[in-house]
């Protein structure tokens, strides 16, 4: 006999900018550590600097894009919730 299915948990909306900011700060710290190593960083490992810069750029983009994404989602939900009137063609 199968157990009854548990109900889906409530959706927990949070501010997604916080993890984006934390990740960006982590990439900044990693970049600072790599740059502070100076000549101690082997030439074969210098590509990590580019990885850190890419992480920072993507993190800043995400941090700035998230509010726009939420705004667009809210607008779409508002359009879906509001009834649309279609009276046909306007007065002739």
DSSP file (Angstrom, degrees, kcal/mol; ACC not computed):
  #  RESIDUE AA STRUCTURE BP1 BP2  ACC     N-H-->O    O-->H-N    N-H-->O    O-->H-N    TCO  KAPPA ALPHA  PHI   PSI    X-CA   Y-CA   Z-CA
    1    1 A X              0   0    0      0, 0.0     2,-0.2     0, 0.0     0, 0.0   0.000 360.0 360.0 360.0 133.5    0.0    0.0    0.0
    2    2 A X        -     0   0    0      1,-0.1     2,-0.2     3,-0.0     3,-0.1  -0.568 360.0-118.9 -85.3 145.5    1.4    3.4   -1.0
    3    3 A X        -     0   0    0     -2,-0.2     3,-0.1     1,-0.1    -1,-0.1  -0.541  39.8 -97.8 -76.1 146.5    1.6    6.2    1.5
    4    4 A X        -     0   0    0     -2,-0.2     2,-0.2     1,-0.1    -1,-0.1  -0.356  45.9 -98.7 -65.5 148.0   -0.4    9.3    0.6
    5    5 A X        -     0   0    0      1,-0.1     2,-0.1    -3,-0.1    -1,-0.1  -0.434  34.8-122.3 -70.0 135.0    1.5   12.1   -1.1
    6    6 A X        -     0   0    0     -2,-0.2    -1,-0.1     1,-0.1     3,-0.1  -0.480  34.1-102.3 -72.0 146.3    2.6   14.9    1.1
    7    7 A X        -     0   0    0     -2,-0.1    -1,-0.1     1,-0.1     2,-0.1  -0.362  43.1 -95.7 -68.1 152.3    1.4   18.4    0.1
    8    8 A X        -     0   0    0      1,-0.1    -1,-0.1    -3,-0.1     3,-0.1  -0.406  44.3-111.6 -65.5 140.9    3.9   20.6   -1.7
    9    9 A X        -     0   0    0      1,-0.1    -1,-0.1    -2,-0.1     3,-0.0  -0.317  39.8 -88.8 -70.1 159.0    5.7   23.0    0.6
   10   10 A X        -     0   0    0      1,-0.1     2,-0.4    -2,-0.0    -1,-0.1  -0.368  46.2-106.1 -63.7 145.1    5.0   26.7    0.4
   11   11 A X        -     0   0    0     -3,-0.1     2,-0.9     1,-0.1    -1,-0.1  -0.621  30.2-147.6 -75.0 127.5    7.2   28.6   -2.1
   12   12 A X        -     0   0    0     -2,-0.4     2,-0.4    -3,-0.0    -1,-0.1  -0.836  12.7-165.2-102.1 102.1    9.7   30.6   -0.1
   13   13 A X        +     0   0    0     -2,-0.9     2,-0.3     2,-0.0    -2,-0.0  -0.699  16.6 167.0 -84.8 135.4   10.5   33.8   -2.0
   14   14 A X        -     0   0    0     -2,-0.4     2,-1.0     0, 0.0     3,-0.0  -0.829  48.0 -79.4-137.0 177.5   13.6   35.6   -0.9
   15   15 A X    >   -     0   0    0     -2,-0.3     3,-1.4     1,-0.2     4,-0.5  -0.726  37.3-166.2 -83.8 105.5   15.8   38.3   -2.1
   16   16 A X  T 3> S+     0   0    0     -2,-1.0     4,-1.3     1,-0.3    -1,-0.2   0.563  77.8  78.1 -72.4  -7.7   18.0   36.6   -4.6
   17   17 A X  H 3> S+     0   0    0      1,-0.2     4,-2.8     2,-0.2    -1,-0.3   0.794  83.2  66.1 -70.3 -25.8   20.4   39.6   -4.6
   18   18 A X  H <> S+     0   0    0     -3,-1.4     4,-2.7     2,-0.2     5,-0.2   0.964 104.3  40.4 -63.4 -53.1   21.9   38.4   -1.3
   19   19 A X  H  > S+     0   0    0     -4,-0.5     4,-2.5     1,-0.2    -1,-0.2   0.873 115.3  53.6 -64.2 -32.3   23.4   35.1   -2.7
   20   20 A X  H  X S+     0   0    0     -4,-1.3     4,-2.1     2,-0.2    -1,-0.2   0.920 111.6  45.4 -64.4 -41.7   24.5   37.0   -5.8
   21   21 A X  H  X S+     0   0    0     -4,-2.8     4,-2.6     2,-0.2    -2,-0.2   0.907 112.5  50.6 -67.5 -41.1   26.3   39.6   -3.7
   22   22 A X  H  X S+     0   0    0     -4,-2.7     4,-2.2     1,-0.2    -2,-0.2   0.922 111.8  47.6 -63.4 -43.5   27.9   36.9   -1.5
   23   23 A X  H  X S+     0   0    0     -4,-2.5     4,-2.0     2,-0.2    -1,-0.2   0.895 111.8  50.2 -64.0 -39.6   29.2   35.1   -4.5
   24   24 A X  H  X S+     0   0    0     -4,-2.1     4,-2.2     2,-0.2    -2,-0.2   0.916 110.1  49.8 -65.0 -42.8   30.5   38.3   -6.0
   25   25 A X  H  X S+     0   0    0     -4,-2.6     4,-2.6     1,-0.2    -1,-0.2   0.890 108.3  54.0 -63.3 -38.3   32.3   39.2   -2.8
   26   26 A X  H  X S+     0   0    0     -4,-2.2     4,-2.4     1,-0.2    -1,-0.2   0.912 108.9  48.2 -61.7 -41.6   33.8   35.7   -2.7
   27   27 A X  H  X S+     0   0    0     -4,-2.0     4,-2.4     2,-0.2    -2,-0.2   0.882 110.5  51.8 -65.7 -37.7   35.2   36.2   -6.2
   28   28 A X  H  X S+     0   0    0     -4,-2.2     4,-2.6     2,-0.2    -2,-0.2   0.928 110.3  48.4 -63.7 -43.5   36.6   39.6   -5.2
   29   29 A X  H  X S+     0   0    0     -4,-2.6     4,-2.5     1,-0.2    -2,-0.2   0.924 111.3  50.0 -62.2 -43.8   38.3   38.0   -2.2
   30   30 A X  H  X S+     0   0    0     -4,-2.4     4,-2.4     1,-0.2    -1,-0.2   0.906 111.0  49.6 -61.6 -40.4   39.8   35.3   -4.4
   31   31 A X  H  X S+     0   0    0     -4,-2.4     4,-2.8     2,-0.2     5,-0.2   0.918 110.1  50.2 -64.2 -43.0   41.0   37.9   -6.8
   32   32 A X  H  X S+     0   0    0     -4,-2.6     4,-2.5     1,-0.2    -2,-0.2   0.910 111.0  49.7 -61.9 -41.8   42.6   39.9   -4.1
   33   33 A X  H  X S+     0   0    0     -4,-2.5     4,-1.2     2,-0.2    -2,-0.2   0.934 112.5  47.1 -62.6 -45.5   44.4   36.8   -2.7
   34   34 A X  H  X S+     0   0    0     -4,-2.4     4,-0.6     1,-0.2     3,-0.4   0.913 114.4  46.1 -64.0 -42.5   45.7   35.8   -6.2
   35   35 A X  H >< S+     0   0    0     -4,-2.8     3,-1.0     1,-0.2    -1,-0.2   0.876 108.6  56.3 -68.7 -35.4   46.9   39.3   -6.9
   36   36 A X  H 3< S+     0   0    0     -4,-2.5    -1,-0.2     1,-0.3    -2,-0.2   0.752  96.0  65.8 -68.5 -21.5   48.5   39.6   -3.4
   37   37 A X  H >< S+     0   0    0     -4,-1.2     3,-2.6    -3,-0.4    -1,-0.3   0.783  79.2 171.0 -69.1 -25.1   50.5   36.4   -4.2
   38   38 A X  G X<  +     0   0    0     -3,-1.0     3,-1.2    -4,-0.6    -1,-0.2  -0.287  68.6   1.2  57.3-123.5   52.3   38.4   -6.9
   39   39 A X  G 3  S+     0   0    0      1,-0.3    -1,-0.3    -3,-0.1     4,-0.1   0.573 120.5  78.2 -74.9  -8.5   55.3   36.4   -8.3
   40   40 A X  G <  S+     0   0    0     -3,-2.6     2,-0.6    -4,-0.1    -1,-0.3   0.664  74.9  88.3 -73.3 -14.8   54.4   33.5   -5.9
   41   41 A X  S <  S-     0   0    0     -3,-1.2     5,-0.1    -7,-0.2    -7,-0.0  -0.753  86.7-123.0 -85.9 119.8   51.6   32.5   -8.3
   42   42 A X    >   -     0   0    0     -2,-0.6     3,-1.9     1,-0.1     4,-0.3  -0.258  16.0-120.0 -62.2 149.2   53.0   30.1  -11.0
   43   43 A X  G >  S+     0   0    0      1,-0.3     3,-1.0     2,-0.2     4,-0.2   0.806 113.2  61.0 -58.7 -30.3   52.5   31.2  -14.6
   44   44 A X  G 3  S+     0   0    0      1,-0.2    -1,-0.3     2,-0.1     3,-0.2   0.629 106.5  46.9 -73.9 -11.5   50.5   28.0  -15.2
   45   45 A X  G X  S+     0   0    0     -3,-1.9     3,-1.5     1,-0.1    -1,-0.2   0.322  79.8  98.1-110.4   5.7   47.9   29.2  -12.6
   46   46 A X  T X>  +     0   0    0     -3,-1.0     3,-1.5    -4,-0.3     4,-0.6   0.672  65.4  78.6 -70.3 -15.4   47.5   32.8  -13.7
   47   47 A X  H 3> S+     0   0    0      1,-0.3     4,-1.6    -4,-0.2     3,-0.4   0.732  77.6  74.1 -64.7 -20.0   44.4   31.9  -15.7
   48   48 A X  H <> S+     0   0    0     -3,-1.5     4,-2.5     1,-0.2    -1,-0.3   0.800  86.1  63.2 -63.1 -27.2   42.6   31.9  -12.3
   49   49 A X  H <> S+     0   0    0     -3,-1.5     4,-2.3    -4,-0.2    -1,-0.2   0.922 103.4  47.5 -62.9 -43.0   42.7   35.7  -12.3
   50   50 A X  H  X S+     0   0    0     -4,-0.6     4,-2.4    -3,-0.4    -1,-0.2   0.864 109.4  53.7 -64.5 -36.5   40.6   35.7  -15.5
   51   51 A X  H  X S+     0   0    0     -4,-1.6     4,-2.4     2,-0.2    -2,-0.2   0.922 109.4  48.4 -63.7 -43.2   38.2   33.3  -13.8
   52   52 A X  H  X S+     0   0    0     -4,-2.5     4,-2.3     2,-0.2    -2,-0.2   0.916 111.5  49.0 -63.4 -43.6   37.8   35.6  -10.8
   53   53 A X  H  X S+     0   0    0     -4,-2.3     4,-2.6     1,-0.2    -1,-0.2   0.911 111.3  50.1 -63.3 -41.8   37.2   38.6  -13.0
   54   54 A X  H  X S+     0   0    0     -4,-2.4     4,-2.7     1,-0.2     5,-0.2   0.913 110.1  50.7 -62.3 -42.5   34.6   36.7  -15.0
   55   55 A X  H  X S+     0   0    0     -4,-2.4     4,-2.2     1,-0.2    -2,-0.2   0.886 111.0  48.9 -61.5 -39.4   32.9   35.7  -11.7
   56   56 A X  H  X S+     0   0    0     -4,-2.3     4,-2.5     2,-0.2     5,-0.2   0.930 111.9  48.0 -66.0 -45.7   32.9   39.3  -10.6
   57   57 A X  H  X S+     0   0    0     -4,-2.6     4,-2.4     1,-0.2    -2,-0.2   0.930 114.5  45.5 -62.5 -45.9   31.4   40.6  -13.8
   58   58 A X  H  X S+     0   0    0     -4,-2.7     4,-2.6     1,-0.2    -1,-0.2   0.876 112.4  52.1 -66.5 -36.3   28.7   37.9  -13.9
   59   59 A X  H  X S+     0   0    0     -4,-2.2     4,-2.6    -5,-0.2    -2,-0.2   0.912 110.7  46.6 -65.6 -42.8   27.9   38.5  -10.2
   60   60 A X  H  X S+     0   0    0     -4,-2.5     4,-2.2     2,-0.2     5,-0.2   0.915 112.6  50.8 -65.4 -42.1   27.5   42.2  -10.7
   61   61 A X  H  X S+     0   0    0     -4,-2.4     4,-2.1    -5,-0.2    -2,-0.2   0.941 112.4  46.5 -59.4 -47.3   25.3   41.6  -13.8
   62   62 A X  H  X S+     0   0    0     -4,-2.6     4,-2.2     1,-0.2    -2,-0.2   0.908 110.4  52.9 -61.6 -42.7   23.1   39.2  -11.8
   63   63 A X  H  X S+     0   0    0     -4,-2.6     4,-0.5     1,-0.2    -1,-0.2   0.881 115.5  40.6 -60.8 -38.8   22.9   41.6   -8.9
   64   64 A X  H  X S+     0   0    0     -4,-2.2     4,-0.5    -5,-0.2    -1,-0.2   0.771 116.3  50.0 -80.8 -26.4   21.7   44.4  -11.2
   65   65 A X  H  X S+     0   0    0     -4,-2.1     4,-2.4    -5,-0.2     3,-0.2   0.792  92.6  74.4 -83.5 -29.4   19.4   42.1  -13.3
   66   66 A X  H  X S+     0   0    0     -4,-2.2     4,-2.5     1,-0.2     5,-0.2   0.894  94.8  49.8 -56.9 -46.4   17.5   40.4  -10.5
   67   67 A X  H  X S+     0   0    0     -4,-0.5     4,-2.3     1,-0.2    -1,-0.2   0.902 111.7  49.9 -60.1 -37.7   15.3   43.5   -9.7
   68   68 A X  H  X S+     0   0    0     -4,-0.5     4,-2.5    -3,-0.2    -1,-0.2   0.909 109.6  51.7 -64.7 -41.1   14.4   43.9  -13.4
   69   69 A X  H  X S+     0   0    0     -4,-2.4     4,-2.3     1,-0.2    -2,-0.2   0.927 111.1  46.5 -61.5 -46.0   13.5   40.2  -13.5
   70   70 A X  H  X S+     0   0    0     -4,-2.5     4,-2.5     2,-0.2    -1,-0.2   0.892 111.5  52.2 -63.7 -39.2   11.2   40.5  -10.5
   71   71 A X  H  X S+     0   0    0     -4,-2.3     4,-2.3    -5,-0.2    -2,-0.2   0.928 111.0  46.8 -62.9 -44.9    9.6   43.6  -12.0
   72   72 A X  H  X S+     0   0    0     -4,-2.5     4,-2.4     2,-0.2    -2,-0.2   0.888 111.7  51.3 -64.9 -39.3    8.9   41.8  -15.3
   73   73 A X  H  X S+     0   0    0     -4,-2.3     4,-2.5     2,-0.2    -2,-0.2   0.919 110.5  48.7 -63.3 -42.4    7.5   38.8  -13.4
   74   74 A X  H  X S+     0   0    0     -4,-2.5     4,-2.4     2,-0.2    -2,-0.2   0.898 111.1  50.1 -64.3 -40.4    5.2   41.0  -11.4
   75   75 A X  H  X S+     0   0    0     -4,-2.3     4,-2.3     2,-0.2    -1,-0.2   0.913 111.6  48.1 -63.7 -42.0    4.0   42.8  -14.5
   76   76 A X  H  X S+     0   0    0     -4,-2.4     4,-2.2     2,-0.2    -2,-0.2   0.894 111.9  49.2 -66.4 -39.3    3.3   39.5  -16.3
   77   77 A X  H  X S+     0   0    0     -4,-2.5     4,-1.9     2,-0.2    -1,-0.2   0.885 110.8  51.1 -66.5 -37.5    1.4   38.2  -13.2
   78   78 A X  H  X S+     0   0    0     -4,-2.4     4,-1.8     2,-0.2    -2,-0.2   0.897 110.6  47.9 -65.4 -40.2   -0.6   41.5  -13.1
   79   79 A X  H  < S+     0   0    0     -4,-2.3    -2,-0.2     1,-0.2    -1,-0.2   0.887 112.2  49.7 -66.8 -38.0   -1.5   41.1  -16.8
   80   80 A X  H  < S+     0   0    0     -4,-2.2    -2,-0.2     1,-0.2    -1,-0.2   0.837 113.1  47.0 -69.9 -31.8   -2.5   37.5  -16.3
   81   81 A X  H  < S+     0   0    0     -4,-1.9     2,-0.4    -5,-0.1    -1,-0.2   0.782  97.7  79.5 -81.8 -27.7   -4.7   38.4  -13.3
   82   82 A X  S  < S-     0   0    0     -4,-1.8     2,-0.2    -5,-0.2    -4,-0.0  -0.654  85.6-120.2 -85.6 134.3   -6.4   41.3  -14.9
   83   83 A X        -     0   0    0     -2,-0.4     2,-0.4     1,-0.0    -2,-0.1  -0.483  24.2-138.2 -71.8 140.1   -9.3   40.5  -17.3
   84   84 A X        -     0   0    0     -2,-0.2     2,-0.5    -4,-0.1    -1,-0.0  -0.813   9.6-141.8 -99.7 138.5   -8.8   41.8  -20.8
   85   85 A X        -     0   0    0     -2,-0.4     2,-0.4     2,-0.0     3,-0.0  -0.849  16.5-177.2-100.5 131.8  -11.7   43.3  -22.6
   86   86 A X        +     0   0    0     -2,-0.5     3,-0.1     1,-0.1    -2,-0.0  -0.794  11.9 165.1-128.5  89.7  -12.1   42.6  -26.3
   87   87 A X        -     0   0    0     -2,-0.4     2,-0.2     1,-0.3    -1,-0.1   0.350  50.0-119.6 -85.3   6.1  -15.0   44.6  -27.6
   88   88 A X        -     0   0    0     -3,-0.0    -1,-0.3     0, 0.0    -3,-0.0  -0.504  66.7  -3.7  86.3-161.1  -14.0   44.1  -31.2
   89   89 A X  S    S-     0   0    0     -2,-0.2     3,-0.1    -3,-0.1    -3,-0.0  -0.302  79.5-111.1 -67.2 150.8  -13.2   47.0  -33.5
   90   90 A X        -     0   0    0      1,-0.2    -1,-0.1     2,-0.0     2,-0.0   0.009  55.4 -54.7 -69.6-178.9  -13.6   50.5  -32.2
   91   91 A X              0   0    0      1,-0.1    -1,-0.2     0, 0.0     0, 0.0  -0.313 360.0 360.0 -62.8 142.0  -16.3   52.9  -33.5
   92   92 A X              0   0    0     -3,-0.1    -1,-0.1    -2,-0.0    -2,-0.0   0.443 360.0 360.0 -91.2 360.0  -16.3   53.5  -37.2
